[in-house]
Amino acid sequence: MYRCMYRAQLREGKEEEGVSRLLSQSAAARISLHSGELMVMTGHKWKRSVFLYYECMHEPLHPSRWFADLADVLEDWPGLDQYRSWIPMVDVFHFNEPVSAEHWRRKEPVERRVGRVAHLLPEKMASYIYYHHQLQEEHAFFGPKYEIIAMHENLLFGYQEFPAVVEEPLAPRRLATAGTPENWSDSRMDLHFQAWEDGHLFFKPVETLFEICET
């Protein structure tokens, strides 16, 4: 199984039309769900940014598999040989990961699927990844099974499910070290985040546009 997270940006003045077309085209993902290509897909919006979180059963699929012909409502992103509408976000933290479809399939109903965003201070991006990679690969402590945090530039997008399921990962540890602070607060995550205009640190929830799932 493959967990995918992508970001796109709606063109200024095209927000309403863009969201409408995204919602309309999300019906194609329901077909992929029923055919066994997908387990979950959710869409989220914050300002003009659109985020996709989805789980592919057999191979990683690009958003254009379902969301095509949106060039006139989505911004073009530079960075590679050709411009792109959808930017793959980098998985920078998860407590758990799928080892099989059966392991990953939800055993109880999910009441809420939440997207959230935060900004890191640019000079703290490496430190954030350092601490979280240690925690993740040392299995230093357990947390929500389906939670994941991805990054594009200094923007973090997180996906969560409630009620949270907490269990020991089945995937093996990839680090034999013990570098994660015994008291996680010693990592001083409060010094890593760029404060919001209201002074809030850390993540804030964003709008959920759609949910496509087995249950």
Secondary structure, DSSP 4 states (H G I P E B T S, - for coil): -EEEEEEEEBPTT-HHHHHHHHHHHTHHHHHHHHHTSEEEEEEEEETTEEEEEEEESSS---GGGT--S-TTTBPPB-SSSS-BSSEEPEEEEES---SSHHHHS-SS---EEEEEEEEB-GGGHHHHHHHHHHHHHHT-S--BTT-EEEEETTEEEEEEEES--B---SSPPS-----S-SSGGGG-GGGTBPPPTTS--S-EE-EEEEEEE--
